[in-house]
Amino acid sequence: MHITLQISTAQGPAECQMFARFVLQRLLAEAEQQGIAADVQAALESKHGILSAVVGLSGTAAEALAEHWLGTVQWICPSPLRPKHPRKNWYVGVFRLPDVPPLPDDGAVRLQTCRAGGKGGQHVNKTESAVRATHLASGLSVRVESERSQHANKKRALALLAQKLAAAAANQQGAQAQAQHAQLYQLARGNPVRVFAGKAFQEKTPADTAVS
C-alpha cells in the first residue's frame, strides 16, 4: 500500500507555516512508530516553517495513518511571533493526492549503466553497476549506485523516478490543493480531525478548544 499526502497552508501566515512544519514532523514520527516507510518527496520551506510538503507512505498500516490525518488540523495558541495579535486558531490541510500509475515498460524510460563512483577501490570503479533512469517525456532522471548489483540499482532507480514524477505532479497540483484547502477551511474549520494546543503542541480532543 502506497499513499501520497500533501500538507498545505494555502499560503497561510507564518504561524500556519510553523504549525505545518510540526504536522510534518509529527506525521513522520507516527509513521516511524508504526513501522510505516515515510518519504518527504517535496517540501516548500519558508522562514518560519513550510508552506507545503508532499509525503509518501508505504506499508500495511499506511491507510489507517493517512485517515488519522486527512482533513483540517487545528493549532490553538496565541501567536508566538505577534504577541498582540488577536487570532489564536491556526489551520493547515492534509490531502491525499491521486495515486501515480506505475511506470510503463514500453520505452517511456531509458536505462543507462555507468561506473559507480565513491569509495570501494578499483573494483567499484571498473564495474558498471550504477544505473541512470530517464523519463523520456519529462526529461526527469535519477542515478543510483547505492546497491551492490546492477539489478538492484535498476529496481531502486525506477522506484525513485516514480517518486520524482509524483512530486513533480504534486507541484503542478499546488494551485488546486490551495483552492481545496481554502474551501475546506470555510467548510470544516469548526470540525478539525486533530487539535493541538500551546507552544508544546499538546494534542487535545477536537471538542476541546481551551488553550493550554
N, C-alpha and C positions, 0 to 999 in steps of 0.2 A: 504494500500500500504506500503510494507516494502522494503527498498533498502539498500544494504551494499556497502559502498565505502572504497577504500583504498587510502591513501595518501602515496606516496613513493618518496624518494630522490634518489633511486637506488644507495645507499651508496655514495651520493654526499658529497662535502666538508662541513665544519662547517657552512658556510654561507647558504647553501641549507637546512641544518638542522634547522637553526634559522628561515628560511622562512617557512619551513614545520610546525613548531610549530605555527606560525602566521596563516597559512592557516587553521589549525585545529581549532584554537580559533575563527577565522572569520566564518568558516562553522558552528560551534556550535552556535555562536551569531546570525547568519542569521536564523538558524533553530528555535531558541527561538522566534525571532521577528515574524516569520511566523506561529507560533503555531505548529511546527513540533517536534515530540519527537526525540531526538538525544541521542545515547548511544555510548560511546567510548568502544568498545569491546576489543580492544588490542592496545597497544602503545609501541613501542620500543624507549626508551628515550636515549639521548646522553648528553654529557657535555654541548652542546650548544643549543640543541633543541630536535627534534625527527628524527629518521631515517625513521619511517613509523608508520601509525596508521590505524586502522580499525574502521569505524563509521557506525552504523546502523541508518537509518532514517525511521520514521513511520509517516504517515499522508497523507491527501489528496493532499497536496502540495509537498510531498517528491520528486516526479518525476521531477517537474519543478525546484526545488532547485538543485537536482543532475545534471540536464542538464546544469545548470549555472556554474558548476564546472568541469565537465568531460573534460579531456584533459591536456595540458601543461599549467601551471600557472607560470608567469614570475615576477621576482623582479628585478628592475633596481636600483642599489645602489652600490657605492664604498664599498668595504669590510670594515665593522666596526671592523673586527678582524685583518686584514692585510692591513694597510693604503697604502702601496706601491704596493699592488697587482694590476696589470693592468685590471683584469676582473671586469666588472660591471653588468653582467647579470647572474642571478641565476634562476634555474628552479626546479620545483617539478611536479610530475604527479599525477593526480587524476583518479582512475579507478573504474569501477563498478565490483564487484565480483558476481559470479553466485549466483542465489537465492538458499537458503538452503531449501530442501523439509521439510514439517512438520514431526515431529517425528511419527513413526508408532505406532500403538496400539497393536502390535502382540507379545508383550513380550520383545521388544527391550529396554524398560525402566522399571527398578524396582523401585517401590514406597514404601517407608517405613515411617511410622508415628513415632514420638517421642515427648517427652515432650519439650515444649517451655521453654527457659531459660530467664534470664534477669529480669527486673523489672515487677511487676504485682502481686506479692504476691502468696499465696498458690494456688489460682485458676489457675494461669498461669502454675505453676509448675506441677500441677496434671492433666492438660488437655493435651492430646497428639494431639495437633493441628499442631505442626511443621511437615514438610514433607521433606524427602530427596529423590531426584530423581537421579538415577544412570543409565547412558547409558551403557548397558552390553558389547557392542562390544568394546568400547574405555576405559571404566572404569571411564570416567568423571562423576562427580556428583556435585550437588548443594543442599544446605539445606536452607529452607525458613521457617521463623516463624514470619514474619512481619505482616501478615494479621490476622484477628480475627478468621476466620474459617478454618477448615482443607481443605475444598473445595477450598477456595480462595488461600491458601498456595500451594495446589497441582497445580492449574492453573498457578500460578506465577513461581513455580519451573520448570514446563515443558517449560515455555517461556524462563526462564533464562538458562536452559540446552540447548535449541535450540541455543541461542546466544553464549553460550560457545563452542558448537560444530562448529558454524560458525566461531568463532575466531580461533579455532584450525585448521580448514580447510584453513582459510586465511593465517595462518603462514606457512602452508605447501606449499601454493602457492607463498611464498615470492620470490623465485628464478625466478619464471615465471613472477611475477609482475616487478621485476627489469629488466629482459630482455625486457619486454614490454615497460617499461619506457625508456630504452636505445634506443629502436627503435623509440619510439615517439619523443624522444629528437632530433634524427637525422632528422626525417621527418617533425616535426611540431614545432620546436623551433622558427621558424620565424612566426608562426601563433598561438600565445597563446590565450586561451579562456578568460583569465583575466590577467591584468597587474597592478602591484603595484610598487611604486617608493619611494625612500628615506627611511630614518630610521623610519619615521612615517607610512610607508606602505600606502601611499596615492594612491587610485585607479585611474588609468588612462584608457583611451580607448586603446585597443590593438594596434592601429595605432600610438599612441604617444609613442615615445621612448626617450623623454627628461628625464633627471634625475633632480628630484626636489632637 
